[in-house]
Amino acid sequence: MARFTPKLFRRKLAGLSFRVLLICLLLSTAITFAMCAGYVDGELLLRQHSLRNTALDLYQEAGLTAQEVAGLLTSADYLIRSQDPAQLTPQQLEDAQAGLPVVAGGFMNRVLYFFLGGQLMAVEAYPAANLIVSTVLRSLLGNLIVIVLGFVAVYTLSRQLALPLVHLTRATRQIAKGNFDIQVRLPQSRLGSGIREIAQLADDFNRMAHELKSVEYLRRDFTSNLSHELKSPVASIRGYARLLQMEGLSPEQRQEYVSAIAAESQRLGSLSDNLLRLTRLEGQAPKLALEKFCLDEQLRRCVTSLYPQIQKKSQSIQADLPRVLILADQELLNQVWQNLLDNAIKFSPQGGRLSLSLSKPNRAQIQVRVCDDGPGMDEVTCQRIFEKFFQGDPSRHMGGNGLGLPLVKRILDLCGGSIQVESQPGQGACFTVTLPLNPTP
């Protein structure tokens, strides 16, 4: 494939313009001839009949001879002369002798015959017939001049139009090489950059490059964080496995190391599961399996499934769950409540208190609030808590992997809902989920 250059662009644009102009020239000439030729031919024939009538009047009333009448009516456009009867067919000669006008010849070459005092006369319109040919030729010449001027203008303008496209082509090659820092700058003095579509194309290209750069940074950050998150449990499992290989371990020590390996394996499995779910939800928007169900019952089942964890930490939970029917994807929302309640239990202290409430702020929406009395979060953490792998204070990871809340945020986006967090250091945290009762498909 040939490389895009200004010279190649000008040559192709000029060639295309020349072909278009040539076709327009031929069409214009054909239309001009079709519209004018028939009209002129009819007018010429009418004028020939008029000259015949005038010749007859002059011969009968003025007493002029046939030659004198011919000399008097002949002009620069029409020729009246005597004609040898042998040029006519017997039928034409018979009609002319009967006083009828006889027309012979074809298109733009018609001759009118009639008898004038026993002399066969012919009215020819050769000079006038050449008028239409002259008009068409002049129109053709004018169109050729326009084509030449248009060709020169297109070739000149293409030099200016090619420059912005060349800049865009070079920038596109840089994008293909992975350089997302490229930006197209079009000089305002150039004609091409002044065209709205080209300027818009340049702006869209710059926006695309910026978005690709952001995606690339996110990809690198994601890969770095994933590698870090995988390294920690793998290193722990390897370390405890080596300790288990040592001789002389007591049953208590062996049980401690096995429990640690199980915990790290569970953490690793949770990380891969959440990562798989989040990747599936972000890769493509799945079709929601909408169904009517009791949201309060779903929340109660989630609390029941997590109750062993609540008892283990001697925590209490206050639930205010009035009956609410909602149209939503039950499986996806179940993941939302499981993640939020699990975080509340995890971050609340031993003997802490949890609260879960369900309400309808208006006829179209419902709100679910999950609150805890844990260590709370500062403003920066609240702003970044829905980012992948972000875990706030590194000293309080508590076995998390930083994917639960991003997964919650993605599910709520798909369901047409939203989530907000209210928290201050030392005062716990409260997550508020807002969902439509009847989402638009």
C-alpha positions in Angstrom: 0.0 0.0 0.0 1.4 3.4 -1.1 2.3 5.8 1.7 0.2 8.9 2.0 2.0 12.0 0.8 0.9 15.5 -0.2 2.1 14.9 -3.8 0.1 11.7 -4.1 -3.0 13.3 -2.6 -2.8 16.3 -5.0 -2.4 14.0 -7.9 -5.4 11.8 -7.0 -7.6 14.8 -6.1 -6.7 16.6 -9.3 -7.3 13.4 -11.4 -10.7 12.9 -9.8 -11.6 16.5 -10.2 -10.6 16.4 -13.9 -12.8 13.4 -14.6 -15.7 14.9 -12.8 -15.4 18.2 -14.7 -15.0 16.4 -18.0 -18.2 14.4 -17.4 -20.0 17.6 -16.5 -18.7 19.2 -19.7 -20.0 16.3 -21.9 -23.4 16.4 -20.1 -23.6 20.2 -20.4 -22.9 20.1 -24.1 -25.4 17.2 -24.7 -28.1 19.0 -22.8 -27.5 22.3 -24.5 -27.6 20.7 -27.9 -30.8 18.7 -27.1 -32.6 21.7 -25.8 -31.5 24.2 -28.5 -31.2 22.1 -31.7 -34.8 21.1 -32.2 -36.0 24.6 -31.3 -33.6 26.3 -33.8 -34.5 23.7 -36.5 -38.2 24.5 -36.2 -37.6 28.2 -36.2 -35.6 28.0 -39.3 -38.3 26.1 -41.1 -40.9 28.7 -40.0 -38.7 31.4 -41.3 -38.4 29.6 -44.7 -42.1 29.4 -45.0 -42.4 33.1 -44.2 -39.9 34.0 -46.9 -41.8 31.9 -49.4 -45.1 33.7 -48.6 -43.3 37.1 -48.9 -41.8 36.1 -52.2 -45.2 35.1 -53.6 -46.7 38.4 -52.4 -43.9 40.5 -54.0 -44.2 38.5 -57.3 -48.0 39.0 -57.5 -48.5 42.5 -56.2 -45.2 44.3 -57.1 -44.8 42.7 -60.5 -41.2 41.7 -59.8 -39.5 38.9 -61.6 -38.5 35.7 -59.9 -34.8 36.8 -60.0 -35.6 40.2 -58.6 -37.6 38.7 -55.7 -34.7 36.3 -55.0 -32.2 39.1 -55.0 -34.4 41.2 -52.7 -35.1 38.5 -50.1 -31.7 36.8 -50.0 -29.9 37.8 -46.7 -26.8 36.7 -44.8 -28.8 33.9 -43.2 -31.1 32.7 -46.0 -30.4 32.1 -49.6 -33.2 32.2 -52.3 -32.2 30.9 -55.7 -33.6 29.2 -58.8 -33.4 25.4 -58.8 -33.4 22.8 -61.6 -36.6 20.8 -61.4 -34.7 17.6 -62.1 -33.4 17.7 -58.4 -36.9 16.9 -57.2 -38.7 13.6 -57.3 -41.8 13.3 -59.6 -44.1 13.5 -56.5 -42.3 16.5 -55.1 -42.4 18.2 -58.5 -46.1 17.6 -58.8 -46.8 19.0 -55.3 -44.7 22.1 -56.1 -46.5 22.7 -59.4 -49.8 22.5 -57.4 -48.7 25.5 -55.4 -47.7 23.5 -52.2 -44.4 24.1 -50.4 -42.1 21.1 -50.6 -39.5 20.5 -47.9 -36.6 18.3 -48.6 -33.5 17.4 -46.6 -32.9 16.3 -43.0 -32.4 17.8 -39.6 -30.6 21.2 -39.8 -30.3 20.8 -43.6 -33.9 21.5 -44.8 -34.6 23.2 -48.2 -38.0 24.7 -49.1 -39.1 24.4 -52.8 -41.9 26.3 -54.5 -42.8 27.6 -58.0 -42.6 31.3 -58.6 -43.9 32.4 -62.0 -43.1 29.0 -63.6 -39.6 29.1 -62.1 -38.7 26.6 -59.3 -37.2 28.4 -56.4 -35.4 27.1 -53.3 -35.0 28.7 -49.9 -31.9 27.5 -48.1 -30.9 28.3 -44.4 -27.3 27.1 -44.4 -25.8 30.2 -42.8 -28.5 30.3 -40.1 -28.3 26.5 -39.5 -24.6 26.9 -38.7 -25.6 29.2 -35.9 -26.5 26.3 -33.6 -23.3 24.5 -34.4 -21.4 27.7 -33.6 -23.3 28.1 -30.3 -22.5 24.6 -29.2 -18.8 25.0 -30.1 -18.6 28.2 -28.2 -20.3 26.5 -25.2 -17.8 23.7 -25.4 -14.9 26.1 -25.5 -16.2 28.0 -22.5 -16.6 24.7 -20.6 -13.1 23.7 -21.5 -11.8 27.0 -20.1 -13.7 26.4 -16.9 -12.3 22.9 -16.6 -8.7 24.2 -17.0 -9.3 26.9 -14.4 -11.0 24.5 -12.1 -8.2 22.0 -12.5 -5.6 24.6 -11.5 -7.8 25.8 -8.6 -8.2 22.2 -7.3 -4.6 21.4 -7.6 -3.7 24.6 -5.7 -6.2 24.0 -3.0 -5.2 20.4 -2.6 -1.8 21.5 -1.5 -3.4 23.2 1.5 -5.9 20.4 2.2 -3.3 17.7 2.1 -1.2 19.2 5.0 -3.7 18.6 7.8 -4.3 15.0 6.5 -0.6 14.4 6.4 -0.3 15.5 10.1 -3.2 13.2 11.0 -1.6 10.3 9.1 1.7 10.7 10.8 0.0 10.9 14.2 -2.0 7.7 13.4 1.3 5.9 12.7 2.6 7.0 16.1 -0.6 5.7 17.8 -0.1 2.4 16.1 3.4 2.3 17.5 2.1 2.8 21.1 2.9 6.5 21.4 -0.3 7.9 23.0 1.3 11.3 23.9 1.0 12.5 20.3 -1.3 15.5 19.6 -2.3 17.0 16.3 -1.8 20.7 16.0 -3.2 22.3 12.9 -1.9 25.8 12.1 -4.9 28.2 11.9 -3.5 30.0 8.9 -3.8 26.9 6.7 -6.9 26.6 4.6 -7.3 22.9 5.4 -7.4 23.5 9.2 -10.1 26.1 8.7 -12.5 23.5 7.3 -14.9 22.5 10.2 -14.9 18.8 9.4 -11.1 18.6 9.3 -10.8 20.6 12.5 -13.4 18.3 14.2 -11.5 15.3 13.0 -8.3 16.6 14.6 -10.1 17.3 17.9 -11.6 13.8 17.9 -8.2 12.3 17.1 -6.7 14.2 20.1 -9.5 13.1 22.3 -9.0 9.5 21.2 -5.3 9.7 21.9 -6.0 11.0 25.4 -8.5 8.2 26.1 -6.1 5.6 24.8 -3.3 7.1 27.0 -5.7 6.8 30.0 -6.6 3.3 29.2 -2.9 2.4 28.8 -2.1 3.9 32.2 -5.0 2.0 33.8 -3.8 -1.2 32.2 -0.3 -0.8 33.5 -1.6 0.1 36.9 -4.0 -2.8 36.9 -1.2 -5.2 35.9 1.1 -3.8 38.6 -1.5 -4.0 41.3 -2.5 -7.5 40.3 1.0 -8.7 40.4 1.4 -7.2 43.8 -1.8 -8.8 45.1 -0.9 -12.2 43.7 2.7 -12.0 45.1 1.6 -11.7 48.7 -0.6 -14.8 49.2 1.7 -16.9 47.0 4.7 -15.9 49.1 2.8 -16.7 52.3 1.7 -20.1 51.0 5.3 -20.9 49.9 6.7 -19.8 53.3 4.2 -21.8 55.4 4.7 -24.8 53.1 8.5 -24.7 53.8 7.8 -24.5 57.5 5.6 -27.6 57.3 8.5 -29.5 55.8 10.6 -28.9 58.9 10.9 -31.8 61.4 10.0 -31.6 65.0 6.9 -29.4 64.6 4.3 -29.7 67.3 0.7 -30.5 66.3 -0.3 -27.0 67.3 2.3 -25.4 65.1 1.4 -27.7 62.2 -2.3 -26.8 62.6 -1.4 -23.1 62.7 0.6 -23.3 59.5 -2.1 -25.3 57.7 -4.7 -22.8 58.8 -2.6 -20.0 57.5 -2.2 -21.7 54.1 -5.9 -22.3 54.0 -6.6 -18.6 54.7 -4.2 -17.4 52.1 -5.6 -19.9 49.6 -9.1 -18.6 50.3 -7.8 -15.1 49.8 -6.2 -16.0 46.5 -9.4 -17.7 45.4 -11.5 -14.7 46.4 -9.1 -12.5 44.4 -9.4 -14.6 41.2 -13.2 -14.9 41.6 -13.8 -11.2 42.0 -11.3 -10.4 39.2 -13.1 -12.8 36.9 -16.5 -11.3 37.8 -15.3 -7.7 37.3 -13.6 -8.5 34.0 -16.7 -10.2 32.7 -18.9 -7.2 33.7 -16.5 -4.6 32.3 -15.7 -6.5 29.1 -19.3 -6.4 27.9 -22.6 -5.2 29.3 -24.5 -8.4 30.1 -28.2 -8.7 29.4 -29.9 -8.2 32.8 -32.2 -11.0 33.9 -35.0 -8.7 35.2 -37.5 -10.3 37.5 -39.9 -9.1 40.3 -38.9 -10.2 43.8 -39.0 -9.1 47.4 -35.9 -7.0 48.1 -36.4 -7.2 51.9 -36.4 -11.0 51.8 -33.2 -11.1 49.7 -31.5 -8.8 52.3 -32.7 -11.1 55.1 -31.2 -14.1 53.4 -27.9 -12.3 53.0 -27.8 -11.5 56.7 -28.7 -15.1 57.6 -25.8 -16.4 55.4 -23.4 -14.1 57.1 -24.7 -14.6 60.6 -21.9 -17.0 61.6 -19.4 -14.3 61.0 -21.4 -11.8 63.0 -21.6 -14.3 65.9 -17.9 -15.0 65.7 -17.2 -11.3 66.4 -20.0 -11.0 68.9 -21.5 -8.2 66.8 -25.1 -7.1 66.7 -27.1 -6.0 63.7 -30.2 -3.8 63.6 -32.4 -4.3 60.5 -35.3 -2.2 59.3 -36.6 -4.0 56.2 -40.2 -3.1 55.2 -41.7 -5.1 52.3 -40.6 -3.8 48.9 -41.1 -5.4 45.5 -38.4 -4.5 42.9 -37.8 -5.3 39.2 -34.1 -6.1 38.9 -31.4 -8.8 38.4 -31.6 -10.8 41.6 -28.3 -12.6 41.2 -26.3 -9.4 40.6 -27.9 -7.5 43.4 -27.2 -10.4 45.8 -23.4 -9.9 45.1 -23.9 -6.2 46.0 -25.4 -7.0 49.4 -22.9 -9.8 50.1 -20.0 -7.5 49.5 -21.3 -4.5 51.5 -22.4 -6.7 54.5 -19.1 -8.6 54.4 -17.1 -5.4 54.5 -19.3 -4.0 57.4 -18.6 -7.2 59.4 -14.9 -7.2 58.6 -14.2 -3.6 59.5 -16.5 -3.4 62.6 -14.6 -4.2 65.9 -15.3 -7.1 68.2 -18.7 -6.5 69.7 -19.5 -3.8 67.2 -22.9 -2.8 65.9 -24.2 -3.0 62.3 -27.3 -1.5 60.8 -29.2 -2.4 57.6 -32.2 -0.3 56.4 -34.5 -0.3 53.4 -36.6 2.7 52.4 -38.4 4.4 49.5 -37.5 8.1 49.2 -39.9 8.4 46.3 -42.3 6.3 44.1 -39.6 5.5 41.6 -36.6 4.6 43.7 -35.5 2.6 46.8 -32.5 3.1 49.1 -30.5 0.5 51.0 -28.1 1.7 53.8 -25.4 -0.5 55.3 -23.6 1.1 58.2 -20.9 0.0 60.6 -19.0 1.5 63.6 -15.5 0.6 62.3 -12.4 2.8 62.0 -14.0 5.0 59.3 -12.2 6.6 56.3 -10.8 10.0 55.5 -12.0 12.1 52.5 -9.3 10.9 50.1 -10.1 7.3 50.9 -13.8 7.9 50.3 -13.1 9.3 46.9 -10.9 6.4 45.8 -12.5 3.5 47.5 -14.2 2.3 44.3 -11.0 2.1 42.4 -9.6 -1.4 41.6 -7.1 -2.7 44.2 -7.4 0.4 46.3 -7.5 -0.6 50.0 -6.9 2.6 52.0 -4.6 2.3 54.9 -2.2 -0.6 54.1 -2.0 -1.5 57.7 -5.7 -2.5 57.8 -6.2 -4.7 54.7 -7.8 -7.4 56.8 -7.5 -10.0 54.0 -9.2 -7.9 51.3 -8.2 -7.6 47.7 -9.6 -4.2 46.7 -12.0 -5.6 44.1 -15.2 -5.9 46.1 -16.4 -2.3 46.0 -15.4 -1.8 42.3 -17.5 -4.9 41.5 -20.4 -3.3 43.5 -20.0 -0.1 41.6 -20.0 -1.8 38.2 -23.1 -3.9 39.0 -25.0 -0.8 40.2 -24.0 1.1 37.0 -25.4 -1.8 35.0 -28.7 -1.8 37.0 -29.1 2.0 36.6 -28.3 2.6 40.3 -25.7 4.5 42.3 -23.7 4.2 45.5 -22.5 6.9 47.9 -20.3 6.6 51.0 -20.3 8.7 54.2 -17.5 8.3 56.6 -15.1 10.1 58.9 -12.1 8.7 60.7 -13.1 7.0 63.9 -16.9 7.3 63.2 -17.6 4.2 61.0 -18.9 4.2 57.5 -22.3 4.2 55.8 -22.9 3.1 52.3 -26.2 4.2 50.5 -27.3 2.3 47.5 -30.1 3.9 45.3 -31.9 1.7 42.7 -34.9 2.3 40.4 -38.0 0.3 41.2 -38.7 -0.3 37.5 -35.6 0.2 35.4 -36.0 1.1 31.7 -34.8 -1.9 29.6 
